[in-house]
Amino acid sequence: METLSIDEMAEAIAASAAQLKEKIDSHNKLIAAAFGVEDIDNTINDSVNQLRQALYETIKVLEETRKAFKSKRLETLRKKLMKILMET
């Protein structure tokens, strides 16, 4: 196997990255067509935002009702959901 110079390696990596980007773009178009949407990235972002909102609402309800139920399991679940929401 021949040894490539730094410039040749950089060119090869850039070309490979460009090919991967083209394949990903093509793949995203296929997914968008399969789901009947125009822009899969916006659809995914919308879905993520809806999930975040649902998590927030769930946490809010758990917080509001924590004194009424006094459940260790619900407290653990609430804290776990809060951690997930904060990490994303």
The 8 nearest C-alpha neighbors of each residue, nearest first, counted from 0:
[[1, 2, 3, 4, 8, 7, 11, 5],
 [2, 0, 3, 4, 7, 8, 5, 11],
 [1, 3, 0, 4, 8, 7, 5, 6],
 [4, 2, 7, 8, 1, 5, 6, 0],
 [3, 5, 7, 6, 8, 2, 9, 1],
 [4, 6, 8, 7, 9, 3, 10, 2],
 [7, 5, 9, 4, 8, 10, 3, 11],
 [6, 8, 10, 4, 9, 5, 3, 11],
 [9, 7, 11, 5, 10, 6, 3, 12],
 [8, 10, 6, 12, 7, 11, 13, 5],
 [11, 9, 7, 13, 8, 12, 14, 6],
 [12, 10, 8, 14, 13, 9, 15, 7],
 [11, 13, 15, 9, 14, 10, 16, 8],
 [12, 14, 16, 10, 15, 11, 9, 17],
 [15, 13, 17, 11, 16, 12, 10, 18],
 [14, 16, 12, 18, 17, 13, 11, 19],
 [17, 15, 19, 13, 18, 14, 12, 20],
 [16, 18, 20, 14, 15, 19, 13, 21],
 [19, 17, 15, 21, 16, 20, 14, 22],
 [18, 20, 16, 22, 21, 17, 23, 15],
 [19, 21, 23, 17, 22, 18, 24, 16],
 [22, 20, 24, 18, 19, 23, 25, 17],
 [21, 23, 25, 19, 20, 24, 26, 18],
 [24, 22, 26, 20, 25, 21, 27, 19],
 [25, 23, 27, 21, 26, 22, 20, 28],
 [24, 26, 22, 28, 23, 27, 21, 29],
 [25, 27, 23, 29, 28, 24, 22, 30],
 [28, 26, 30, 24, 29, 25, 31, 23],
 [27, 29, 31, 25, 26, 30, 32, 24],
 [28, 30, 26, 32, 27, 31, 33, 25],
 [31, 29, 33, 27, 32, 28, 34, 26],
 [32, 30, 36, 28, 39, 34, 29, 33],
 [33, 31, 35, 29, 30, 34, 28, 36],
 [32, 34, 30, 31, 35, 29, 36, 28],
 [35, 33, 31, 32, 36, 30, 39, 29],
 [34, 36, 32, 33, 31, 37, 30, 39],
 [37, 35, 31, 34, 38, 32, 39, 42],
 [36, 38, 31, 39, 35, 32, 28, 42],
 [39, 37, 40, 41, 36, 31, 42, 28],
 [38, 40, 42, 31, 41, 43, 27, 36],
 [41, 39, 43, 42, 38, 44, 27, 45],
 [42, 40, 44, 43, 39, 38, 45, 46],
 [41, 43, 39, 45, 40, 44, 46, 38],
 [44, 42, 46, 40, 45, 41, 39, 47],
 [43, 45, 41, 47, 46, 42, 48, 40],
 [46, 44, 48, 42, 43, 47, 41, 49],
 [47, 45, 49, 43, 48, 44, 42, 50],
 [46, 48, 50, 44, 49, 45, 43, 51],
 [47, 49, 51, 45, 46, 50, 44, 52],
 [50, 48, 46, 52, 47, 51, 53, 45],
 [49, 51, 53, 47, 52, 48, 54, 46],
 [50, 52, 48, 54, 49, 53, 55, 47],
 [51, 53, 55, 49, 50, 54, 48, 56],
 [54, 52, 50, 56, 55, 51, 57, 49],
 [55, 53, 57, 51, 52, 56, 50, 58],
 [54, 56, 52, 58, 53, 57, 51, 59],
 [55, 57, 59, 53, 58, 54, 52, 60],
 [58, 56, 54, 60, 59, 55, 53, 61],
 [57, 59, 61, 55, 56, 60, 77, 62],
 [58, 60, 56, 62, 57, 61, 63, 55],
 [61, 59, 63, 57, 62, 58, 64, 56],
 [60, 62, 58, 64, 59, 63, 65, 57],
 [61, 63, 59, 65, 60, 64, 58, 77],
 [64, 62, 60, 61, 65, 59, 66, 67],
 [63, 65, 61, 67, 62, 66, 60, 68],
 [64, 66, 62, 68, 67, 69, 61, 63],
 [67, 65, 69, 68, 64, 63, 62, 70],
 [66, 68, 64, 65, 69, 63, 70, 61],
 [67, 69, 70, 65, 66, 64, 73, 71],
 [70, 68, 66, 65, 67, 71, 73, 74],
 [69, 71, 73, 72, 68, 74, 65, 66],
 [70, 72, 74, 73, 75, 69, 76, 68],
 [73, 71, 75, 70, 74, 76, 77, 69],
 [74, 72, 76, 70, 75, 71, 77, 61],
 [73, 75, 71, 77, 72, 76, 78, 70],
 [74, 76, 72, 78, 73, 77, 79, 71],
 [75, 77, 73, 79, 74, 78, 72, 80],
 [78, 76, 74, 80, 79, 75, 58, 73],
 [79, 77, 81, 75, 80, 76, 82, 74],
 [78, 80, 76, 82, 81, 77, 75, 83],
 [81, 79, 83, 77, 82, 78, 84, 76],
 [80, 82, 78, 84, 79, 83, 85, 77],
 [83, 81, 79, 85, 80, 84, 78, 86],
 [84, 82, 80, 86, 85, 81, 79, 87],
 [83, 85, 81, 82, 87, 86, 80, 51],
 [84, 86, 82, 83, 87, 81, 80, 51],
 [87, 85, 83, 84, 82, 81, 80, 79],
 [86, 84, 85, 83, 51, 82, 47, 81]]
